[in-house]
Amino acid sequence: GRVIYTKPSWDLRLFTKIPRGSKQYKEIYKTRTCSERINNRILNDYKIHSLKIHGKKRYSFMTMIASINIHLDARIKAFGFSILN
């Protein structure tokens, strides 16, 4: 196939519009990693990817239930609520 060689002085992967390590870059990256953690939790902890369901509505419903549970877990963790106390 066709190969395109890039010079280090104009490689967009190295020289991005937002400089790496800047405050704005860190904020954007923090948001991205947060989204990745939530997606991982929905797919793996709640086993959404292995459910035997068909149809967009059912899949969306189960994803919404998992999202509500994740939100409730965060609220419980923030307020220190426990059933045992």
N, CA, C and O atoms as a GROMACS GRO file, in nm:
protein
  340
    1GLY      N    1   0.080  -0.117   0.000
    1GLY     CA    2   0.000   0.000   0.000
    1GLY      C    3   0.086   0.126   0.000
    1GLY      O    4   0.209   0.120   0.005
    2ARG      N    5   0.019   0.235  -0.006
    2ARG     CA    6   0.086   0.364  -0.009
    2ARG      C    7   0.136   0.402   0.131
    2ARG      O    8   0.064   0.385   0.230
    3VAL      N    9   0.255   0.451   0.137
    3VAL     CA   10   0.316   0.492   0.263
    3VAL      C   11   0.345   0.641   0.258
    3VAL      O   12   0.402   0.691   0.161
    4ILE      N   13   0.305   0.712   0.362
    4ILE     CA   14   0.334   0.854   0.372
    4ILE      C   15   0.424   0.874   0.494
    4ILE      O   16   0.387   0.838   0.606
    5TYR      N   17   0.539   0.930   0.471
    5TYR     CA   18   0.632   0.957   0.580
    5TYR      C   19   0.608   1.099   0.631
    5TYR      O   20   0.593   1.193   0.553
    6THR      N   21   0.606   1.113   0.762
    6THR     CA   22   0.586   1.245   0.822
    6THR      C   23   0.716   1.294   0.882
    6THR      O   24   0.796   1.216   0.935
    7LYS      N   25   0.737   1.420   0.873
    7LYS     CA   26   0.854   1.482   0.935
    7LYS      C   27   0.819   1.518   1.079
    7LYS      O   28   0.707   1.562   1.105
    8PRO      N   29   0.909   1.500   1.172
    8PRO     CA   30   0.879   1.533   1.311
    8PRO      C   31   0.836   1.677   1.333
    8PRO      O   32   0.766   1.706   1.430
    9SER      N   33   0.876   1.769   1.247
    9SER     CA   34   0.842   1.910   1.269
    9SER      C   35   0.695   1.940   1.240
    9SER      O   36   0.642   2.039   1.290
   10TRP      N   37   0.627   1.857   1.160
   10TRP     CA   38   0.486   1.883   1.130
   10TRP      C   39   0.395   1.763   1.157
   10TRP      O   40   0.285   1.756   1.104
   11ASP      N   41   0.441   1.670   1.239
   11ASP     CA   42   0.360   1.553   1.274
   11ASP      C   43   0.250   1.596   1.372
   11ASP      O   44   0.279   1.638   1.484
   12LEU      N   45   0.124   1.586   1.329
   12LEU     CA   46   0.012   1.631   1.412
   12LEU      C   47  -0.008   1.546   1.536
   12LEU      O   48  -0.073   1.590   1.631
   13ARG      N   49   0.044   1.426   1.537
   13ARG     CA   50   0.033   1.344   1.658
   13ARG      C   51   0.125   1.396   1.767
   13ARG      O   52   0.096   1.381   1.886
   14LEU      N   53   0.236   1.457   1.728
   14LEU     CA   54   0.331   1.512   1.826
   14LEU      C   55   0.300   1.657   1.860
   14LEU      O   56   0.312   1.697   1.976
   15PHE      N   57   0.259   1.735   1.761
   15PHE     CA   58   0.234   1.878   1.781
   15PHE      C   59   0.084   1.903   1.763
   15PHE      O   60   0.040   1.941   1.654
   16THR      N   61   0.009   1.883   1.868
   16THR     CA   62  -0.136   1.899   1.863
   16THR      C   63  -0.175   2.045   1.878
   16THR      O   64  -0.093   2.129   1.917
   17LYS      N   65  -0.302   2.077   1.847
   17LYS     CA   66  -0.351   2.214   1.861
   17LYS      C   67  -0.344   2.260   2.006
   17LYS      O   68  -0.306   2.374   2.034
   18ILE      N   69  -0.380   2.170   2.097
   18ILE     CA   70  -0.369   2.199   2.240
   18ILE      C   71  -0.241   2.132   2.289
   18ILE      O   72  -0.230   2.010   2.282
   19PRO      N   73  -0.144   2.210   2.340
   19PRO     CA   74  -0.017   2.151   2.381
   19PRO      C   75  -0.034   2.046   2.491
   19PRO      O   76  -0.109   2.065   2.587
   20ARG      N   77   0.037   1.936   2.475
   20ARG     CA   78   0.032   1.830   2.577
   20ARG      C   79   0.090   1.882   2.707
   20ARG      O   80   0.189   1.955   2.708
   21GLY      N   81   0.027   1.843   2.815
   21GLY     CA   82   0.073   1.886   2.947
   21GLY      C   83   0.015   2.018   2.992
   21GLY      O   84   0.034   2.057   3.107
   22SER      N   85  -0.057   2.088   2.904
   22SER     CA   86  -0.118   2.215   2.945
   22SER      C   87  -0.241   2.187   3.031
   22SER      O   88  -0.290   2.074   3.035
   23LYS      N   89  -0.290   2.289   3.098
   23LYS     CA   90  -0.406   2.273   3.185
   23LYS      C   91  -0.529   2.230   3.105
   23LYS      O   92  -0.605   2.144   3.150
   24GLN      N   93  -0.548   2.289   2.988
   24GLN     CA   94  -0.663   2.255   2.904
   24GLN      C   95  -0.654   2.109   2.857
   24GLN      O   96  -0.756   2.040   2.854
   25TYR      N   97  -0.535   2.064   2.821
   25TYR     CA   98  -0.516   1.926   2.778
   25TYR      C   99  -0.548   1.828   2.891
   25TYR      O  100  -0.612   1.726   2.870
   26LYS      N  101  -0.503   1.862   3.012
   26LYS     CA  102  -0.528   1.774   3.127
   26LYS      C  103  -0.677   1.766   3.159
   26LYS      O  104  -0.725   1.658   3.195
   27GLU      N  105  -0.750   1.876   3.146
   27GLU     CA  106  -0.894   1.876   3.169
   27GLU      C  107  -0.966   1.788   3.066
   27GLU      O  108  -1.054   1.710   3.102
   28ILE      N  109  -0.928   1.801   2.941
   28ILE     CA  110  -0.989   1.719   2.836
   28ILE      C  111  -0.957   1.572   2.858
   28ILE      O  112  -1.045   1.487   2.844
   29TYR      N  113  -0.833   1.541   2.892
   29TYR     CA  114  -0.792   1.403   2.914
   29TYR      C  115  -0.862   1.344   3.035
   29TYR      O  116  -0.899   1.226   3.034
   30LYS      N  117  -0.881   1.424   3.140
   30LYS     CA  118  -0.950   1.378   3.259
   30LYS      C  119  -1.094   1.339   3.226
   30LYS      O  120  -1.144   1.238   3.275
   31THR      N  121  -1.160   1.419   3.143
   31THR     CA  122  -1.296   1.389   3.101
   31THR      C  123  -1.300   1.260   3.021
   31THR      O  124  -1.391   1.179   3.037
   32ARG      N  125  -1.202   1.241   2.935
   32ARG     CA  126  -1.198   1.121   2.852
   32ARG      C  127  -1.178   0.996   2.937
   32ARG      O  128  -1.244   0.895   2.914
   33THR      N  129  -1.087   1.002   3.034
   33THR     CA  130  -1.063   0.884   3.117
   33THR      C  131  -1.184   0.854   3.204
   33THR      O  132  -1.211   0.738   3.233
   34CYS      N  133  -1.256   0.956   3.247
   34CYS     CA  134  -1.378   0.936   3.325
   34CYS      C  135  -1.481   0.862   3.240
   34CYS      O  136  -1.545   0.768   3.288
   35SER      N  137  -1.497   0.902   3.117
   35SER     CA  138  -1.591   0.836   3.026
   35SER      C  139  -1.551   0.691   3.002
   35SER      O  140  -1.636   0.602   2.998
   36GLU      N  141  -1.422   0.668   2.987
   36GLU     CA  142  -1.374   0.532   2.964
   36GLU      C  143  -1.400   0.443   3.086
   36GLU      O  144  -1.435   0.326   3.071
   37ARG      N  145  -1.383   0.497   3.206
   37ARG     CA  146  -1.411   0.420   3.328
   37ARG      C  147  -1.558   0.383   3.336
   37ARG      O  148  -1.592   0.270   3.373
   38ILE      N  149  -1.646   0.477   3.303
   38ILE     CA  150  -1.789   0.449   3.307
   38ILE      C  151  -1.827   0.345   3.202
   38ILE      O  152  -1.903   0.253   3.231
   39ASN      N  153  -1.774   0.359   3.081
   39ASN     CA  154  -1.802   0.260   2.976
   39ASN      C  155  -1.753   0.122   3.017
   39ASN      O  156  -1.823   0.023   2.995
   40ASN      N  157  -1.636   0.115   3.077
   40ASN     CA  158  -1.582  -0.012   3.123
   40ASN      C  159  -1.672  -0.073   3.230
   40ASN      O  160  -1.697  -0.194   3.230
   41ARG      N  161  -1.719   0.010   3.320
   41ARG     CA  162  -1.805  -0.040   3.427
   41ARG      C  163  -1.937  -0.092   3.372
   41ARG      O  164  -1.985  -0.197   3.415
   42ILE      N  165  -1.996  -0.020   3.278
   42ILE     CA  166  -2.123  -0.064   3.218
   42ILE      C  167  -2.104  -0.196   3.144
   42ILE      O  168  -2.186  -0.287   3.158
   43LEU      N  169  -1.998  -0.207   3.066
   43LEU     CA  170  -1.978  -0.327   2.985
   43LEU      C  171  -1.933  -0.447   3.067
   43LEU      O  172  -1.980  -0.558   3.043
   44ASN      N  173  -1.844  -0.427   3.163
   44ASN     CA  174  -1.786  -0.541   3.234
   44ASN      C  175  -1.853  -0.571   3.367
   44ASN      O  176  -1.886  -0.687   3.393
   45ASP      N  177  -1.874  -0.471   3.453
   45ASP     CA  178  -1.934  -0.498   3.583
   45ASP      C  179  -2.080  -0.539   3.572
   45ASP      O  180  -2.125  -0.628   3.644
   46TYR      N  181  -2.153  -0.475   3.483
   46TYR     CA  182  -2.294  -0.506   3.466
   46TYR      C  183  -2.320  -0.602   3.351
   46TYR      O  184  -2.435  -0.633   3.321
   47LYS      N  185  -2.215  -0.648   3.286
   47LYS     CA  186  -2.221  -0.751   3.181
   47LYS      C  187  -2.319  -0.718   3.069
   47LYS      O  188  -2.390  -0.806   3.020
   48ILE      N  189  -2.324  -0.591   3.029
   48ILE     CA  190  -2.415  -0.550   2.923
   48ILE      C  191  -2.378  -0.618   2.790
   48ILE      O  192  -2.466  -0.652   2.711
   49HIS      N  193  -2.248  -0.637   2.767
   49HIS     CA  194  -2.207  -0.695   2.639
   49HIS      C  195  -2.241  -0.843   2.626
   49HIS      O  196  -2.243  -0.895   2.514
   50SER      N  197  -2.268  -0.911   2.737
   50SER     CA  198  -2.296  -1.054   2.729
   50SER      C  199  -2.443  -1.088   2.755
   50SER      O  200  -2.477  -1.206   2.770
   51LEU      N  201  -2.530  -0.988   2.760
   51LEU     CA  202  -2.672  -1.016   2.778
   51LEU      C  203  -2.731  -1.077   2.651
   51LEU      O  204  -2.688  -1.046   2.540
   52LYS      N  205  -2.827  -1.163   2.670
   52LYS     CA  206  -2.894  -1.228   2.556
   52LYS      C  207  -3.019  -1.149   2.520
   52LYS      O  208  -3.131  -1.201   2.526
   53ILE      N  209  -3.000  -1.022   2.483
   53ILE     CA  210  -3.113  -0.938   2.445
   53ILE      C  211  -3.095  -0.892   2.301
   53ILE      O  212  -2.983  -0.882   2.250
   54HIS      N  213  -3.206  -0.865   2.237
   54HIS     CA  214  -3.205  -0.815   2.100
   54HIS      C  215  -3.292  -0.691   2.095
   54HIS      O  216  -3.394  -0.682   2.164
   55GLY      N  217  -3.253  -0.599   2.016
   55GLY     CA  218  -3.332  -0.478   1.999
   55GLY      C  219  -3.271  -0.359   2.070
   55GLY      O  220  -3.215  -0.370   2.179
   56LYS      N  221  -3.283  -0.248   2.005
   56LYS     CA  222  -3.224  -0.124   2.056
   56LYS      C  223  -3.292  -0.078   2.184
   56LYS      O  224  -3.225  -0.027   2.275
   57LYS      N  225  -3.424  -0.094   2.193
   57LYS     CA  226  -3.496  -0.047   2.311
   57LYS      C  227  -3.456  -0.124   2.437
   57LYS      O  228  -3.434  -0.063   2.542
   58ARG      N  229  -3.446  -0.254   2.428
   58ARG     CA  230  -3.408  -0.335   2.545
   58ARG      C  231  -3.263  -0.310   2.584
   58ARG      O  232  -3.231  -0.300   2.703
   59TYR      N  233  -3.178  -0.300   2.485
   59TYR     CA  234  -3.037  -0.272   2.512
   59TYR      C  235  -3.022  -0.135   2.579
   59TYR      O  236  -2.945  -0.120   2.674
   60SER      N  237  -3.096  -0.036   2.529
   60SER     CA  238  -3.091   0.098   2.587
   60SER      C  239  -3.146   0.098   2.728
   60SER      O  240  -3.093   0.167   2.815
   61PHE      N  241  -3.252   0.022   2.753
   61PHE     CA  242  -3.310   0.014   2.887
   61PHE      C  243  -3.210  -0.046   2.986
   61PHE      O  244  -3.193   0.008   3.095
   62MET      N  245  -3.146  -0.154   2.949
   62MET     CA  246  -3.049  -0.217   3.040
   62MET      C  247  -2.929  -0.126   3.065
   62MET      O  248  -2.875  -0.123   3.176
   63THR      N  249  -2.886  -0.054   2.963
   63THR     CA  250  -2.777   0.040   2.979
   63THR      C  251  -2.818   0.154   3.073
   63THR      O  252  -2.737   0.199   3.154
   64MET      N  253  -2.942   0.200   3.062
   64MET     CA  254  -2.991   0.306   3.151
   64MET      C  255  -2.997   0.257   3.295
   64MET      O  256  -2.960   0.331   3.387
   65ILE      N  257  -3.042   0.135   3.318
   65ILE     CA  258  -3.046   0.079   3.453
   65ILE      C  259  -2.905   0.071   3.511
   65ILE      O  260  -2.884   0.106   3.627
   66ALA      N  261  -2.810   0.026   3.431
   66ALA     CA  262  -2.670   0.020   3.478
   66ALA      C  263  -2.618   0.159   3.510
   66ALA      O  264  -2.547   0.177   3.608
   67SER      N  265  -2.653   0.257   3.428
   67SER     CA  266  -2.608   0.395   3.452
   67SER      C  267  -2.668   0.451   3.580
   67SER      O  268  -2.599   0.520   3.656
   68ILE      N  269  -2.794   0.421   3.606
   68ILE     CA  270  -2.857   0.466   3.731
   68ILE      C  271  -2.788   0.402   3.851
   68ILE      O  272  -2.764   0.469   3.951
   69ASN      N  273  -2.755   0.274   3.841
   69ASN     CA  274  -2.685   0.206   3.951
   69ASN      C  275  -2.548   0.267   3.976
   69ASN      O  276  -2.507   0.282   4.091
   70ILE      N  277  -2.477   0.301   3.870
   70ILE     CA  278  -2.346   0.364   3.885
   70ILE      C  279  -2.361   0.499   3.954
   70ILE      O  280  -2.280   0.534   4.040
   71HIS      N  281  -2.462   0.575   3.916
   71HIS     CA  282  -2.488   0.705   3.978
   71HIS      C  283  -2.521   0.687   4.126
   71HIS      O  284  -2.471   0.762   4.210
   72LEU      N  285  -2.605   0.589   4.159
   72LEU     CA  286  -2.639   0.564   4.299
   72LEU      C  287  -2.517   0.521   4.379
   72LEU      O  288  -2.501   0.562   4.494
   73ASP      N  289  -2.431   0.439   4.321
   73ASP     CA  290  -2.308   0.399   4.389
   73ASP      C  291  -2.222   0.520   4.422
   73ASP      O  292  -2.165   0.529   4.531
   74ALA      N  293  -2.213   0.614   4.329
   74ALA     CA  294  -2.133   0.735   4.352
   74ALA      C  295  -2.195   0.821   4.462
   74ALA      O  296  -2.123   0.876   4.545
   75ARG      N  297  -2.328   0.832   4.464
   75ARG     CA  298  -2.395   0.910   4.569
   75ARG      C  299  -2.375   0.847   4.706
   75ARG      O  300  -2.347   0.916   4.804
   76ILE      N  301  -2.387   0.715   4.713
   76ILE     CA  302  -2.367   0.645   4.840
   76ILE      C  303  -2.224   0.663   4.888
   76ILE      O  304  -2.202   0.685   5.007
   77LYS      N  305  -2.129   0.654   4.798
   77LYS     CA  306  -1.989   0.673   4.835
   77LYS      C  307  -1.964   0.816   4.883
   77LYS      O  308  -1.888   0.836   4.978
   78ALA      N  309  -2.026   0.914   4.819
   78ALA     CA  310  -2.005   1.055   4.856
   78ALA      C  311  -2.064   1.087   4.992
   78ALA      O  312  -2.005   1.164   5.068
   79PHE      N  313  -2.180   1.030   5.024
   79PHE     CA  314  -2.246   1.063   5.150
   79PHE      C  315  -2.215   0.964   5.262
   79PHE      O  316  -2.257   0.985   5.375
   80GLY      N  317  -2.145   0.857   5.232
   80GLY     CA  318  -2.105   0.761   5.334
   80GLY      C  319  -2.222   0.681   5.390
   80GLY      O  320  -2.217   0.640   5.506
   81PHE      N  321  -2.324   0.658   5.312
   81PHE     CA  322  -2.442   0.584   5.357
   81PHE      C  323  -2.410   0.436   5.363
   81PHE      O  324  -2.341   0.382   5.276
   82SER      N  325  -2.462   0.370   5.466
   82SER     CA  326  -2.446   0.226   5.477
   82SER      C  327  -2.574   0.165   5.531
   82SER      O  328  -2.636   0.223   5.621
   83ILE      N  329  -2.615   0.053   5.480
   83ILE     CA  330  -2.736  -0.016   5.528
   83ILE      C  331  -2.712  -0.072   5.667
   83ILE      O  332  -2.805  -0.082   5.747
   84LEU      N  333  -2.589  -0.107   5.697
   84LEU     CA  334  -2.556  -0.170   5.825
   84LEU      C  335  -2.558  -0.073   5.942
   84LEU      O  336  -2.572  -0.117   6.056
   85ASN      N  337  -2.544   0.055   5.918
   85ASN     CA  338  -2.541   0.153   6.028
   85ASN      C  339  -2.677   0.208   6.057
   85ASN      O  340  -2.692   0.292   6.146
   0.00000   0.00000   0.00000
